[in-house]
Amino acid sequence: MKTASTVTGIIFAIASVAVLANLASCNRDLTDDPIPSAIFPDAPINLTFPEYVKLQVDGGFLELSDLKINGIKHSLGVRGIIIYRLTSTNFVVYEKNCSYHPNEACATVNVDGSSLFMSDPCCNSAFSFTDGSPTGGPAWRPLRKYKTYLQNNVLTITSESENGM
């Protein structure tokens, strides 16, 4: 015959295992693959051209998948890029390939309909325009941020990562 303390001990052990299993299932998946690399030639964008009018105001953005450079069409990024104007002299360019499970077919970041942040409808992660860091969802790494150079009215985007992603 089992005593009350033995039954209480068994119930406590079962409850402890259940709590630990639940906590383990809430942890973020920190084992996913890195974003694949994309090499493209330096991409100059003349900000005075009509097709880039959205980039002439702070908070303006443009999503591009390719660009003609010296008459040859080149893909930009793995799944395209998002160019965002922080200020008249400060632009950031992010990879559209989501940083969470980037090899999944649907892992593509777009500018949210509110135009206030970027999001991946596949995993429901959200990202900041300021630095590309995740602000919601399961993503734990920032988006790849490409290096840029601004000279006069020409913004040049390179395939070199600015944040090591």
TORNUVEX-756717 format. One record per residue: residue in one letter; chain; x, y, z of N, C-alpha, C in turn. Coordinates in Angstrom, 1 decimal. Example, Ala and Ser with C-alpha at 12.3 -4.5 7.8 and 13.67 -1.06 7.14 Angstrom:
residu/chaine/n_x/n_y/n_z/ca_x/ca_y/ca_z/c_x/c_y/c_z
A/A/13.2/-5.7/7.8/12.3/-4.5/7.8/13.2/-3.3/7.8
S/A/12.8/-2.2/7.1/13.7/-1.1/7.1/12.9/0.0/7.9
! end
This chain:
residu/chaine/n_x/n_y/n_z/ca_x/ca_y/ca_z/c_x/c_y/c_z
M/A/0.8/-1.2/0.0/0.0/0.0/0.0/0.9/1.3/0.0
K/A/0.6/2.2/-0.9/1.4/3.4/-1.0/0.9/4.4/0.0
T/A/1.9/5.2/0.5/1.5/6.2/1.4/1.2/7.5/0.7
A/A/0.6/8.4/1.3/0.2/9.7/0.7/1.4/10.4/0.2
S/A/2.5/10.3/1.0/3.7/11.1/0.5/4.3/10.5/-0.7
T/A/4.2/9.1/-0.9/4.7/8.5/-2.1/3.8/8.9/-3.3
V/A/2.5/8.9/-3.2/1.6/9.4/-4.2/1.8/10.8/-4.6
T/A/2.0/11.6/-3.6/2.3/13.1/-3.8/3.6/13.2/-4.6
G/A/4.6/12.4/-4.2/5.9/12.4/-4.9/5.8/12.0/-6.4
I/A/5.0/11.0/-6.6/4.8/10.6/-8.0/4.1/11.7/-8.8
I/A/3.1/12.3/-8.2/2.3/13.3/-8.9/3.2/14.5/-9.2
F/A/4.1/14.9/-8.2/5.0/15.9/-8.4/6.0/15.7/-9.5
A/A/6.5/14.4/-9.6/7.4/14.0/-10.6/6.8/14.1/-12.0
I/A/5.6/13.6/-12.1/4.9/13.7/-13.4/4.6/15.1/-13.8
A/A/4.2/16.0/-12.9/3.9/17.4/-13.2/5.2/18.1/-13.6
S/A/6.3/17.8/-12.9/7.6/18.4/-13.3/8.0/18.0/-14.7
V/A/7.9/16.8/-15.1/8.2/16.4/-16.4/7.3/17.1/-17.4
A/A/6.1/17.2/-17.1/5.1/17.9/-18.0/5.5/19.4/-18.2
V/A/5.9/20.0/-17.1/6.3/21.4/-17.2/7.6/21.6/-18.0
L/A/8.6/20.7/-17.7/9.8/20.8/-18.5/9.6/20.6/-20.0
A/A/8.7/19.6/-20.3/8.4/19.3/-21.7/7.8/20.5/-22.4
N/A/6.9/21.2/-21.6/6.2/22.4/-22.2/7.2/23.5/-22.4
L/A/8.1/23.7/-21.4/9.1/24.8/-21.5/10.0/24.5/-22.7
A/A/10.4/23.3/-22.9/11.3/22.9/-24.0/10.6/23.2/-25.4
S/A/9.3/23.0/-25.4/8.6/23.2/-26.7/8.5/24.7/-27.0
C/A/8.7/25.6/-26.0/8.5/27.0/-26.3/9.8/27.7/-26.7
N/A/10.9/26.9/-26.6/12.2/27.5/-27.0/12.2/27.8/-28.5
R/A/13.0/28.8/-28.9/13.1/29.1/-30.3/14.0/28.1/-31.0
D/A/13.8/27.9/-32.3/14.6/27.0/-33.0/15.9/27.7/-33.5
L/A/17.0/27.5/-32.8/18.2/28.2/-33.1/19.1/27.4/-34.0
T/A/18.6/26.4/-34.7/19.4/25.5/-35.5/19.2/25.7/-37.0
D/A/18.4/26.6/-37.4/18.1/26.7/-38.8/19.2/27.2/-39.7
D/A/19.1/27.0/-41.0/20.2/27.3/-41.9/20.5/28.8/-42.1
P/A/21.7/29.1/-42.5/22.0/30.5/-42.8/21.3/30.9/-44.1
I/A/21.1/32.2/-44.3/20.6/32.7/-45.6/21.6/32.4/-46.6
P/A/21.2/31.8/-47.8/22.2/31.6/-48.8/22.8/32.9/-49.3
S/A/24.0/32.8/-49.9/24.7/34.0/-50.4/24.2/34.3/-51.8
A/A/24.2/35.6/-52.1/23.9/36.0/-53.5/25.0/37.0/-53.9
I/A/25.7/36.7/-55.0/26.7/37.6/-55.5/26.1/38.4/-56.7
F/A/26.2/39.7/-56.7/25.8/40.5/-57.8/26.7/41.7/-57.9
P/A/26.8/42.2/-59.1/27.7/43.4/-59.3/27.1/44.6/-58.6
D/A/28.0/45.5/-58.2/27.5/46.7/-57.6/26.4/47.3/-58.4
A/A/25.3/47.7/-57.7/24.1/48.1/-58.4/23.9/49.6/-58.1
P/A/24.2/50.5/-59.1/24.0/51.9/-58.9/22.5/52.3/-59.2
I/A/21.9/53.1/-58.3/20.5/53.6/-58.5/20.6/55.1/-58.5
N/A/20.2/55.7/-59.5/20.1/57.2/-59.6/18.8/57.6/-59.0
L/A/18.8/58.1/-57.8/17.6/58.4/-57.0/16.8/59.5/-57.6
T/A/17.3/60.2/-58.7/16.5/61.3/-59.3/15.6/60.7/-60.4
F/A/15.8/59.4/-60.8/15.0/58.8/-61.9/13.6/58.6/-61.4
P/A/12.6/58.7/-62.3/11.2/58.6/-61.9/10.9/57.2/-61.2
E/A/11.5/56.2/-61.7/11.2/54.9/-61.1/11.6/54.7/-59.6
Y/A/12.4/55.7/-59.1/12.8/55.6/-57.7/12.2/56.7/-56.9
V/A/11.1/57.3/-57.4/10.5/58.4/-56.7/10.1/58.1/-55.2
K/A/9.8/56.8/-55.0/9.4/56.4/-53.6/10.6/56.6/-52.6
L/A/11.8/56.6/-53.1/13.0/56.7/-52.3/13.4/58.2/-52.0
Q/A/12.5/59.1/-52.5/12.9/60.6/-52.3/12.3/61.2/-51.1
V/A/11.6/60.3/-50.2/11.1/60.8/-49.0/11.5/59.9/-47.9
D/A/11.7/60.4/-46.7/12.1/59.6/-45.5/10.9/58.6/-45.3
G/A/11.3/57.4/-45.0/10.3/56.3/-44.8/9.9/55.7/-46.1
G/A/10.4/56.2/-47.3/10.1/55.6/-48.6/10.8/54.3/-48.7
F/A/10.2/53.4/-49.5/10.8/52.1/-49.7/10.5/51.6/-51.1
L/A/11.3/50.6/-51.6/11.2/50.0/-52.9/11.7/48.6/-52.8
E/A/10.9/47.7/-53.4/11.3/46.3/-53.5/11.7/46.0/-54.9
L/A/12.9/45.4/-55.0/13.5/45.1/-56.3/13.9/43.7/-56.4
S/A/13.7/43.0/-57.5/14.2/41.7/-57.7/15.4/41.6/-58.7
D/A/15.4/42.6/-59.5/16.5/42.7/-60.5/16.7/44.1/-61.0
L/A/17.9/44.3/-61.7/18.2/45.6/-62.1/19.1/45.5/-63.3
K/A/18.9/46.3/-64.4/19.8/46.3/-65.5/21.1/47.2/-65.1
I/A/22.2/46.5/-65.2/23.5/47.1/-65.0/24.4/47.0/-66.2
N/A/24.7/48.2/-66.8/25.5/48.2/-68.1/24.7/47.4/-69.1
G/A/23.4/47.5/-69.2/22.6/46.8/-70.2/22.3/45.3/-70.0
I/A/22.8/44.8/-68.8/22.6/43.4/-68.5/21.7/43.3/-67.3
K/A/20.7/42.5/-67.4/19.8/42.3/-66.2/20.4/41.3/-65.2
H/A/20.5/41.8/-63.9/21.1/41.0/-62.8/20.1/40.9/-61.7
S/A/20.0/39.7/-61.2/19.2/39.4/-60.0/19.8/40.1/-58.8
L/A/19.0/40.7/-57.9/19.5/41.3/-56.7/19.1/40.5/-55.5
G/A/20.1/40.0/-54.7/19.8/39.2/-53.6/19.4/37.8/-53.9
V/A/19.0/37.0/-52.9/18.6/35.7/-53.1/17.1/35.7/-53.6
R/A/16.3/36.5/-53.0/14.9/36.6/-53.3/14.5/38.0/-53.6
G/A/15.5/38.9/-53.9/15.2/40.3/-54.1/15.7/41.1/-52.9
I/A/15.5/42.4/-53.0/15.9/43.3/-51.9/14.8/44.3/-51.6
I/A/14.9/44.9/-50.4/14.1/46.0/-50.0/15.0/47.1/-49.7
I/A/14.8/48.3/-50.3/15.6/49.5/-50.1/14.7/50.4/-49.3
Y/A/15.2/50.9/-48.2/14.4/51.8/-47.3/15.2/53.1/-47.0
R/A/14.6/54.2/-47.1/15.2/55.5/-46.8/14.9/55.9/-45.4
L/A/16.0/55.9/-44.6/15.8/56.4/-43.2/15.8/57.9/-43.2
T/A/16.8/58.5/-43.9/17.0/60.0/-44.0/17.5/60.2/-45.4
S/A/17.6/61.5/-45.7/18.1/61.9/-47.1/19.5/61.3/-47.4
T/A/20.3/61.0/-46.3/21.7/60.5/-46.6/21.9/59.1/-46.0
N/A/20.8/58.5/-45.5/20.9/57.2/-44.9/19.9/56.2/-45.4
F/A/20.4/55.2/-46.2/19.5/54.2/-46.8/20.0/52.8/-46.2
V/A/19.0/51.9/-46.1/19.4/50.6/-45.7/18.8/49.6/-46.7
V/A/19.5/48.5/-47.0/19.0/47.6/-48.0/19.0/46.2/-47.4
Y/A/17.9/45.5/-47.4/17.8/44.2/-46.8/17.5/43.1/-47.8
E/A/17.9/41.9/-47.6/17.6/40.7/-48.3/16.2/40.4/-48.0
K/A/15.4/40.0/-49.1/14.0/39.6/-48.9/13.9/38.1/-48.4
N/A/15.0/37.4/-48.4/15.0/36.0/-47.9/14.9/36.0/-46.4
C/A/13.9/35.5/-45.8/13.7/35.5/-44.4/14.9/34.8/-43.7
S/A/15.2/35.2/-42.5/16.3/34.7/-41.8/15.9/33.4/-41.0
Y/A/14.6/33.1/-40.9/14.1/32.0/-40.2/13.8/30.9/-41.3
H/A/14.4/29.7/-41.2/14.3/28.7/-42.2/14.3/29.2/-43.6
P/A/15.5/29.8/-44.0/15.6/30.5/-45.2/15.5/29.7/-46.5
N/A/15.6/28.4/-46.3/15.6/27.5/-47.5/14.2/27.0/-47.8
E/A/13.2/27.4/-47.0/11.8/27.0/-47.3/11.3/27.9/-48.5
A/A/10.5/27.3/-49.3/10.1/28.0/-50.6/9.4/29.3/-50.3
C/A/8.7/29.4/-49.2/7.9/30.6/-48.9/8.6/31.6/-48.0
A/A/9.8/31.4/-47.7/10.5/32.3/-46.7/10.9/33.6/-47.4
T/A/9.9/34.4/-47.7/10.2/35.7/-48.4/9.6/36.8/-47.6
V/A/10.4/37.8/-47.3/10.0/39.0/-46.6/9.4/40.1/-47.5
N/A/8.4/40.7/-47.1/7.8/41.8/-47.9/7.5/43.0/-47.0
V/A/7.3/44.1/-47.5/6.9/45.3/-46.7/5.5/45.1/-46.3
D/A/5.2/45.2/-45.0/3.8/45.0/-44.5/2.9/46.1/-45.1
G/A/1.6/45.7/-45.2/0.6/46.7/-45.8/0.6/48.0/-45.1
S/A/1.0/48.1/-43.8/1.0/49.3/-43.1/2.2/50.2/-43.5
S/A/3.2/49.6/-44.1/4.5/50.2/-44.5/5.3/50.6/-43.3
L/A/5.0/50.0/-42.1/5.7/50.3/-40.9/6.8/49.3/-40.5
F/A/6.8/48.1/-41.2/7.7/47.1/-40.9/7.7/46.1/-42.0
M/A/8.6/45.1/-42.0/8.7/44.1/-43.0/8.2/42.8/-42.3
S/A/7.6/41.9/-43.1/7.1/40.6/-42.5/7.2/39.5/-43.5
D/A/7.2/38.3/-42.9/7.2/37.1/-43.7/5.9/36.4/-43.4
P/A/5.0/36.3/-44.4/3.7/35.7/-44.1/3.8/34.2/-43.9
C/A/4.9/33.6/-44.3/5.1/32.1/-44.1/5.3/31.7/-42.7
C/A/6.2/32.4/-42.0/6.5/32.1/-40.6/5.9/33.1/-39.6
N/A/5.3/34.2/-40.2/4.7/35.3/-39.4/5.8/36.1/-38.6
S/A/7.0/36.1/-39.0/8.0/36.9/-38.4/7.9/38.4/-38.9
A/A/8.2/39.3/-38.0/8.2/40.7/-38.4/9.6/41.3/-38.2
F/A/10.0/42.3/-39.0/11.4/42.8/-38.9/11.3/44.4/-38.9
S/A/12.3/45.0/-38.2/12.4/46.4/-38.1/13.1/47.0/-39.4
F/A/12.6/48.1/-39.9/13.3/48.8/-41.0/14.6/49.4/-40.5
T/A/14.7/49.8/-39.2/15.9/50.5/-38.7/17.1/49.6/-38.8
D/A/17.1/48.4/-38.4/18.3/47.5/-38.4/18.0/46.1/-38.9
G/A/16.8/45.8/-39.3/16.5/44.5/-39.8/16.3/43.4/-38.8
S/A/16.3/43.8/-37.5/16.1/42.8/-36.4/14.7/42.3/-36.3
P/A/14.5/41.1/-35.8/13.2/40.5/-35.7/12.5/41.2/-34.5
T/A/11.2/41.6/-34.8/10.4/42.2/-33.7/9.2/41.4/-33.3
G/A/9.0/40.2/-34.0/7.9/39.3/-33.7/8.1/38.0/-34.5
G/A/7.4/37.0/-34.0/7.4/35.7/-34.7/8.6/34.9/-34.3
P/A/8.9/33.7/-34.9/9.9/32.8/-34.5/11.4/33.2/-35.0
A/A/11.5/34.2/-35.9/12.9/34.6/-36.3/13.7/35.1/-35.2
W/A/14.9/34.7/-35.1/15.8/35.1/-34.0/17.0/35.9/-34.6
R/A/17.2/35.9/-35.9/18.4/36.6/-36.5/17.8/37.7/-37.3
P/A/18.6/38.8/-37.5/18.2/39.9/-38.4/18.3/39.5/-39.8
L/A/17.7/40.2/-40.7/17.8/40.0/-42.1/19.2/40.4/-42.5
R/A/19.6/39.9/-43.7/20.9/40.3/-44.2/20.8/41.7/-44.7
K/A/21.8/42.5/-44.3/21.8/44.0/-44.6/22.9/44.2/-45.6
Y/A/22.7/44.7/-46.8/23.7/44.9/-47.8/24.4/46.3/-47.6
K/A/25.7/46.3/-47.9/26.4/47.6/-47.8/25.9/48.5/-48.9
T/A/25.9/49.8/-48.6/25.5/50.8/-49.6/26.5/52.0/-49.5
Y/A/26.5/52.7/-50.6/27.3/53.9/-50.7/26.5/55.0/-51.4
L/A/26.4/56.2/-50.9/25.7/57.3/-51.5/26.6/58.4/-51.9
Q/A/26.7/58.7/-53.2/27.5/59.7/-53.7/26.6/60.6/-54.6
N/A/26.5/61.9/-54.3/25.6/62.8/-55.0/24.2/62.1/-54.9
N/A/23.5/61.8/-56.0/22.2/61.2/-56.1/22.2/59.8/-56.5
V/A/23.4/59.1/-56.4/23.5/57.7/-56.8/23.8/56.9/-55.6
L/A/22.8/56.0/-55.3/22.9/55.0/-54.2/23.5/53.7/-54.9
T/A/24.6/53.2/-54.4/25.2/52.0/-54.9/25.0/50.9/-53.9
I/A/24.5/49.8/-54.3/24.2/48.6/-53.4/25.2/47.6/-53.8
T/A/25.9/47.0/-52.8/26.8/46.0/-53.0/26.3/44.6/-52.5
S/A/26.8/43.5/-53.0/26.4/42.2/-52.5/27.1/41.8/-51.2
E/A/27.9/42.8/-50.7/28.6/42.5/-49.4/27.7/42.7/-48.2
S/A/27.7/41.8/-47.3/26.8/41.9/-46.1/27.4/42.9/-45.1
E/A/26.6/43.8/-44.6/27.0/44.8/-43.6/27.0/44.2/-42.2
N/A/26.1/43.2/-42.0/25.9/42.7/-40.6/26.3/41.2/-40.4
G/A/27.1/40.7/-41.4/27.6/39.4/-41.2/26.6/38.2/-41.4
M/A/25.4/38.6/-41.9/24.4/37.5/-42.1/24.6/36.9/-43.5
! end
